[in-house]
Amino acid sequence: MHDAHMTIAAVLTAAGSGSRLGLQLPKAVVPVAGEPLVVHAARALLAARASDGSAVSQLVVTAPAAHLDEVAVLLADVVEAADVRLDVVGGGRTRQESVAAGLAELVDEVDVVLVHDAARPFAPVELVARVVDAVRAGHPAVVPGLPVVDTVKRVGPGDGTGRPVLETVPRSDLVAVQTPQGFDREVLERAHAVGSGRGAHEETAASDDAGLVEADGVPVWVVPGDERAAKVTTARDLLVAQALTAGALA
């Protein structure tokens, strides 16, 4: 991971539906400030520069099978301006399967892989760079995280009226994890291979790639996250994203 000529690829997951947004179109193509979420997310990934000036050279986007051409067209100007290779592939039944499909498209030269959710469209370029720099520093798996500000309690099975508290978890030990997450390519590919049996069903699939790496026994390193990398999941999140973007553009 100290190779001055390391090649960076990004797998951008954009295969989710817009059902929780109350929309009939895929989440990634929902517009905010005049552009789809996937375009905002891709632009930040491609604009980021690590401390040595290195940048993403291949962008792999996982999209709904019926929208591959549409997503490719939406991203055409962004990747052309950045002189980056674009591959758009069909997503899987779960996020884990979608990332695995994206990994299969990586060119041989890639050493470092960023995995990012199009549902986090406004991750700032400095966050992307921070993750890449940490991987370059020798950490094989890196995630951005924010301190948890709410009190968190572990609960047990309920009785229909509520659930009993088992313990209060110290907040100082907790972070809320974001994307992009960064990995040594070999580490990530091995973790996906070992954990592939989990990927078919939402109940067993890993919710993030760091979870697969952890399960494979590889330590994961946390770097400071950024509130601007918030996830757009609900209609309220979409309204907040639109308001924040409008403020930034004002």
Backbone torsions as a table, in degrees:
resi	resn	phi	psi	omega
1	MET	NA	9.4	177.8
2	HIS	-106.7	12.2	-179.6
3	ASP	-69.2	121.6	-178.5
4	ALA	-68.6	-12.9	-177.6
5	HIS	-113.0	25.9	-178.4
6	MET	-61.5	147.0	-178.4
7	THR	-109.0	131.7	-174.6
8	ILE	-108.2	133.0	171.2
9	ALA	-120.7	155.5	176.0
10	ALA	-125.4	131.3	171.2
11	VAL	-102.4	116.2	-176.9
12	LEU	-107.0	112.0	-177.0
13	THR	-84.1	120.3	-175.6
14	ALA	-139.9	31.1	-174.9
15	ALA	-98.2	1.8	-177.0
16	GLY	-74.3	154.2	177.5
17	SER	-83.1	166.7	177.1
18	GLY	-100.2	21.6	-173.0
19	SER	-62.2	-41.7	-179.1
20	ARG	-74.3	-10.9	172.3
21	LEU	-88.9	-3.9	-178.1
22	GLY	76.3	25.3	-176.2
23	LEU	-120.5	159.6	-178.6
24	GLN	-99.2	2.3	-179.5
25	LEU	-111.0	157.9	179.8
26	PRO	-56.9	143.6	-176.7
27	LYS	-55.8	-39.7	-173.2
28	ALA	-63.8	-24.0	-178.5
29	VAL	-99.5	5.1	175.9
30	VAL	-67.2	128.6	-176.5
31	PRO	-81.7	141.7	169.3
32	VAL	-135.1	128.5	-178.2
33	ALA	53.9	38.0	173.8
34	GLY	84.5	-0.5	179.9
35	GLU	-136.3	146.7	179.4
36	PRO	-63.8	153.9	179.3
37	LEU	-54.2	-41.8	-176.6
38	VAL	-63.8	-30.9	178.9
39	VAL	-71.2	-44.5	176.4
40	HIS	-57.5	-46.8	-177.3
41	ALA	-63.8	-44.1	-179.4
42	ALA	-64.5	-40.6	-178.0
43	ARG	-61.6	-41.3	179.3
44	ALA	-65.5	-42.6	179.2
45	LEU	-60.4	-43.1	-174.2
46	LEU	-79.7	-22.2	179.7
47	ALA	-83.6	-17.9	-175.6
48	ALA	-70.2	145.7	176.3
49	ARG	-130.7	129.4	173.9
50	ALA	-68.3	172.6	-175.8
51	SER	-62.8	-22.7	178.2
52	ASP	-93.8	4.6	179.3
53	GLY	91.2	-5.5	-179.0
54	SER	-70.3	153.2	-175.2
55	ALA	-144.6	169.5	177.3
56	VAL	-63.6	131.9	179.3
57	SER	-113.5	-12.5	175.6
58	GLN	-139.1	131.1	177.0
59	LEU	-116.2	119.4	176.4
60	VAL	-110.9	121.9	-178.5
61	VAL	-112.3	128.4	174.7
62	THR	-98.0	126.0	-172.8
63	ALA	-135.8	163.3	174.9
64	PRO	-58.5	140.8	-174.3
65	ALA	-55.3	-33.7	-177.2
66	ALA	-80.3	-3.4	-174.2
67	HIS	-126.1	18.5	-177.2
68	LEU	-61.1	-47.5	-178.9
69	ASP	-65.1	-39.7	-179.9
70	GLU	-61.5	-45.4	-179.4
71	VAL	-65.7	-40.0	178.4
72	ALA	-61.0	-41.4	178.8
73	VAL	-66.4	-42.2	-179.8
74	LEU	-59.9	-34.9	-175.2
75	LEU	-93.4	-4.3	-172.8
76	ALA	-55.8	-47.5	-177.0
77	ASP	-67.8	-38.0	-177.8
78	VAL	-64.4	-47.0	-177.4
79	VAL	-74.0	-31.3	178.0
80	GLU	-66.3	-41.9	-179.7
81	ALA	-64.6	-32.2	-178.9
82	ALA	-91.9	-4.6	-177.9
83	ASP	55.5	52.5	-175.2
84	VAL	-120.9	143.3	175.3
85	ARG	-72.9	135.8	178.6
86	LEU	-118.1	131.0	170.9
87	ASP	-127.4	128.2	177.5
88	VAL	-115.7	122.3	-176.0
89	VAL	-128.4	158.8	178.9
90	GLY	-71.0	139.7	177.9
91	GLY	-78.7	168.6	-179.9
92	GLY	-97.6	-166.2	-179.8
93	ARG	-73.8	-22.6	178.7
94	THR	-135.7	170.0	176.9
95	ARG	-60.6	-40.7	180.0
96	GLN	-58.9	-44.7	178.3
97	GLU	-65.8	-35.1	179.3
98	SER	-65.0	-44.0	179.0
99	VAL	-63.6	-41.0	178.4
100	ALA	-59.9	-40.0	177.4
101	ALA	-63.8	-37.4	177.3
102	GLY	-67.3	-41.2	179.6
103	LEU	-60.9	-33.2	-178.6
104	ALA	-66.0	-15.5	-178.3
105	GLU	-95.5	-2.2	-175.5
106	LEU	-68.2	141.0	176.1
107	VAL	-75.3	161.8	-172.5
108	ASP	-61.9	-32.4	-171.6
109	GLU	-72.9	-14.4	-173.4
110	VAL	-66.7	130.5	177.1
111	ASP	-108.7	-35.3	-174.7
112	VAL	-121.9	136.2	-178.9
113	VAL	-121.3	127.3	168.8
114	LEU	-97.9	134.9	173.7
115	VAL	-117.0	122.1	-173.6
116	HIS	-134.2	148.7	178.0
117	ASP	-97.2	128.7	175.2
118	ALA	-61.6	-20.2	177.2
119	ALA	-72.4	-4.6	171.8
120	ARG	-114.3	71.0	-167.4
121	PRO	-74.3	-17.1	-172.6
122	PHE	-115.1	28.9	171.8
123	ALA	-60.6	123.7	-174.9
124	PRO	-72.6	156.4	-176.8
125	VAL	-61.9	-32.1	179.9
126	GLU	-68.6	-28.5	174.5
127	LEU	-67.6	-44.9	177.7
128	VAL	-58.5	-46.9	-179.3
129	ALA	-62.2	-38.5	-179.3
130	ARG	-62.1	-40.0	178.7
131	VAL	-66.1	-47.2	-179.5
132	VAL	-61.0	-43.7	-178.7
133	ASP	-62.2	-36.2	179.5
134	ALA	-68.5	-37.5	175.5
135	VAL	-65.2	-43.8	178.4
136	ARG	-60.0	-32.1	-178.6
137	ALA	-73.4	-4.8	175.3
138	GLY	116.0	2.5	178.1
139	HIS	-89.4	119.9	-174.1
140	PRO	-74.2	-14.7	178.5
141	ALA	-146.6	127.1	-173.8
142	VAL	-135.7	132.4	176.3
143	VAL	-128.4	144.2	170.9
144	PRO	-84.5	143.5	-179.6
145	GLY	-144.9	148.8	176.6
146	LEU	-111.8	144.4	176.2
147	PRO	-58.4	141.8	175.9
148	VAL	-81.1	125.1	-175.3
149	VAL	-99.0	-22.1	178.4
150	ASP	-83.7	153.3	170.7
151	THR	-70.2	132.4	-176.6
152	VAL	-115.7	131.5	179.4
153	LYS	-124.3	137.7	173.8
154	ARG	-86.8	131.2	-175.3
155	VAL	-120.4	160.8	178.6
156	GLY	-105.6	-174.2	179.3
157	PRO	-61.3	144.4	-177.8
158	GLY	-95.8	177.6	179.4
159	ASP	-119.0	15.3	-178.0
160	GLY	99.9	-23.3	177.9
161	THR	-104.2	-17.8	-178.7
162	GLY	170.8	-170.6	-179.1
163	ARG	-134.1	139.3	-177.7
164	PRO	-77.5	144.2	175.1
165	VAL	-79.5	128.6	177.2
166	LEU	-93.4	-36.5	178.3
167	GLU	-167.3	158.4	170.9
168	THR	-98.5	124.7	-174.4
169	VAL	-89.0	127.3	-180.0
170	PRO	-58.5	126.0	-178.2
171	ARG	-66.6	-27.6	-176.9
172	SER	-63.3	-19.0	-179.4
173	ASP	-94.4	2.5	-170.7
174	LEU	-118.7	144.2	168.1
175	VAL	-135.2	149.3	172.7
176	ALA	-93.5	120.9	-170.6
177	VAL	-87.7	142.8	180.0
178	GLN	-120.9	-173.2	168.6
179	THR	-128.6	159.6	10.7
180	PRO	-75.7	145.2	171.2
181	GLN	-104.6	144.1	-175.0
182	GLY	-119.9	144.0	-174.4
183	PHE	-145.4	148.8	160.6
184	ASP	-63.1	130.9	-173.3
185	ARG	-56.5	-46.6	-176.9
186	GLU	-62.8	-38.3	179.1
187	VAL	-63.2	-45.6	-178.0
188	LEU	-68.3	-42.9	-179.7
189	GLU	-64.6	-39.4	178.5
190	ARG	-65.5	-41.7	179.6
191	ALA	-62.6	-39.0	177.7
192	HIS	-68.5	-38.0	178.9
193	ALA	-64.9	-45.3	-179.1
194	VAL	-65.9	-38.2	-176.2
195	GLY	-96.8	13.0	-173.5
196	SER	-60.1	-29.9	-179.6
197	GLY	-64.8	-17.8	-179.5
198	ARG	-83.1	-17.1	-163.8
199	GLY	-77.6	-12.2	-171.8
200	ALA	-75.7	-25.2	-173.3
201	HIS	-128.5	142.2	-179.1
202	GLU	-59.9	-30.7	-177.4
203	GLU	-66.5	-29.1	-176.3
204	THR	-112.0	-18.0	-175.8
205	ALA	-66.4	147.0	177.1
206	ALA	-67.4	137.5	179.6
207	SER	-79.0	-19.4	172.1
208	ASP	-150.1	164.9	-175.2
209	ASP	-71.9	-28.5	176.9
210	ALA	-61.4	-32.7	177.9
211	GLY	-62.8	-38.6	176.6
212	LEU	-66.8	-40.8	-179.8
213	VAL	-65.8	-42.8	176.8
214	GLU	-57.9	-44.8	-178.6
215	ALA	-62.9	-23.5	178.5
216	ASP	-89.0	4.9	175.1
217	GLY	86.5	12.4	-178.6
218	VAL	-98.0	132.0	179.7
219	PRO	-68.0	142.7	178.9
220	VAL	-112.3	135.4	-176.3
221	TRP	-106.7	138.4	-179.9
222	VAL	-106.1	130.9	172.4
223	VAL	-114.3	161.7	-178.1
224	PRO	-59.1	132.9	176.5
225	GLY	-85.9	-163.9	-177.2
226	ASP	-150.9	132.2	-178.3
227	GLU	-61.7	-24.0	180.0
228	ARG	-70.8	-13.6	177.9
229	ALA	-89.0	27.7	-179.4
230	ALA	-63.5	151.2	-177.3
231	LYS	-90.3	137.0	175.4
232	VAL	-95.3	106.6	-178.1
233	THR	-119.4	-42.6	-175.5
234	THR	-111.8	171.5	177.6
235	ALA	-61.1	-33.6	177.9
236	ARG	-65.5	-42.5	177.9
237	ASP	-58.6	-39.7	-179.0
238	LEU	-64.9	-41.3	178.2
239	LEU	-63.8	-41.1	178.4
240	VAL	-63.3	-43.6	179.3
241	ALA	-61.5	-41.7	179.2
242	GLN	-64.2	-40.7	-179.4
243	ALA	-67.4	-43.4	-179.8
244	LEU	-64.9	-41.0	178.6
245	THR	-65.0	-41.4	178.0
246	ALA	-60.7	-38.8	178.2
247	GLY	-66.7	-38.8	-179.1
248	ALA	-69.1	-30.4	-176.9
249	LEU	-90.0	-10.2	-176.5
250	ALA	-71.1	NA	NA
